[in-house]
Amino acid sequence: MKLKVLDHAGGEMEITEGRLETPFNEPLVHQLVTAYFAAGRQGSKAQKSKAQVRGGGRKPWRQKGTGRARAGSIRSPLWRGGGRVFAAAPRDYSQKVNRSMYRGALRSIVGELIRKDCLVLVDELKLEAPKTRELAARLKDYQLADVLIVTETFDERLDLASRNLPWAELCPLTRLHPVDLLRYEKVLMTVPAWKQLEARLA
């Protein structure tokens, strides 16, 4: 498996990578994506049952002789202001994803990006000034749109320059999640970031 590395002068070189030549494991990636979005659910929905609603301790009227239906509490689920029959309670939607599953899914996603020629490496990505125009011109030279930019460390200039680009997002490697790699058509990654990711996938 070969990767093209674009340098600032526009040349190309190749890197051979053999550990990522594995079939795309769609069920594993689907499980990881499902766990990612499940962990983002707040899970704070709560309702009160008949036992939790305040009041209703006294019988509203006697059992017989009134001509009305018998009632034992004004907080019955049949009454307005009463408790819910099956009240919702706060819950945790998170799913367990162990380390081997996480790395396997990440390795599968990165391998698929390489096979589809969606991963582009660049030797460095530095801006002289935090200008959106400069970053947009650089990405245009690389023929990239709808791209995720992955750097080895947080770069304030790149962060300021990419904020106003709706089709580009900057993500340091320390905050990179496999789901982020699936959101964009292309992934632009610096060579130092790739070496750190390669060590993580080993």
N, C-alpha and C positions, 0 to 999 in steps of 0.2 A: 504494500500500500504506500503510495507516494503523496507527499504534500508539497504544494507550491508555496514558496516564500517570496513575497514581493519586497524588494528593498526600496529605499527612498528614490533611487535613480531609475526605477522602473524595470530592473532586471528580474530574473527568476532563478531559483535554485530548487532542488528537490531533497526531501527528507524521506527516508524509507522507514515505515512503521509496520511491524508484523503482528503485534499483539492485539490490534483492533480488527483483524480480519476474521471476525466471527459473525454468524448470521444475526440479523436483527431480531431481538427477543421482544416481540410486541406485547405478549401478556405481562411480562415483567415491567416494561415501560408503562403500560396501562395501570398496573397496580401502584407504581410509584406516583404517577400523575394523580390518581384517585386519592391516595394518601395525602398528597400535597394540598389539594383543594379541600379535603375533609378536615385537615388540621387548621385551615383558615376559617372554618365555620365558628361562629361565636358560641352557639349552643346555650344561650342564656334565656331561651323562651320558658316562661313559667306561668302557670295558672293555679288558682286556688281550688282545692276540692271542698266538699261539704264540711269536712272537719277543720279546714283552715280559714273559712270565711267567718268573719266576726259576727256575733249575734246568733239568733235562732235557738237560744237555749230553752225558751218557754214555748209550750204548745200554743198556737195562735187562738184556737177555740176548742171547746170541748168535743169529745169524740162523737157524741150522738145528739140529735135533737135540733140541730141548727138548719138542716136541709142542705148544707154544703158538704163538699167532699171532705173526708177526714184528712187532716194535715198534722204533722208532728213538729214541723219547723218551717220558719219563713226563709230559711237558707237551703231549702231543698233544691236539687237541680231543676225541678219543674218550675220553680218560681223565678221571677225576675230578680236579679241580685243574688241568686243562690250560687252554690259551688258547681264546678264542672264535674261531670260523671267520670271521665277519664282525663284528669288534669295533666297538662304537660309539665314536665319538671326539667330543670337544667341538666344537660348531659354533655359528655365529652365525645366528640366525633373523631378524635385522632386515631390513627391506625399505626401499628408498629411496623417499622421498616428497618431491618437490621443492616449492619454495615456491608455485608457481602451483597445483599440485594441492591443497596444504594450504588455501590461501585459497579456491579454488573449492569444495572440500568444505564448509568453514566457512560460506561464503556460501549454499550450497545448504541446509545444515541450518538456519541462522538464518531463511532465507526460508520454509522449511517450517514452522518453529515459529510464525512470524507468520501464515501462512495458516490454520493449525489453531487459532489463538487460544491458543497455549500459552506465549507470551512476554508477561510482564507487567512494565511499567516503573513504578517508583516514584521520586518526586523525591529522597527520601533515606530511609535506613533506619538510624536511630540509636536506641540504647537508653540509658536513664538509668543502668541498672545491668545487669551481666551475669547476668540472670535468665532461665532457660528459660521460666518462666511468662509473662513479658512478651513474649518473642519468639513463643511459641505463640499468645498472644492476638492479637498483631499479624497473624500469618499467618492466623488464623481470621477476622479482620476482612476480609482480602483474599480469603477463601474459597479458600485454597490448602492443599493437602496433597500429599505426595510431590513436593517442590519443591527445586530447586537455586537457591541464593541467590548471585548474582554481584555483587560490589562492586568499586569502582575500586581500593581498597587494602585491605590486611589490617586488620580491625577486631577487636581482642582481645575486646571485650565481646560482639560477635556470635559470635565463635568459641567463647567459653565458654558462651554461651546456647544454641548449636545442637548442642553435643556430645551432649546427652541426648535429642535428637529423632531417632528412627530414620528418620523420613520427611522429614527436611530435612538439607541439607548446605551449608556455606558454602565458597565458592571465590572467591578474589580473581582479578581479570581476568588478572593476570600468570601464574597457574597454570592458566588455563582451557584445556581441550583439547576439540576437537569431540566426542569420545566422551562427555565429561561432559554435554553438552547432550542426548544421546540416552538417558541413563539415567533421567531423571525425566519425569513427566508435564507438569510446569510448570516454567518458568524465571522467577524473579523477579530483575530486574536494575535497579540504580540508573541514573538518567539520566546521571551522569558516566561510569559504566562503559560505558553504551551508546554515548556519544559517542566514547570511546576505541576501542571495538570497531568502530564505524562508520568511523573513520579507518583502522583496520587492514584493513577489507574494501574500502576504496576502491582 
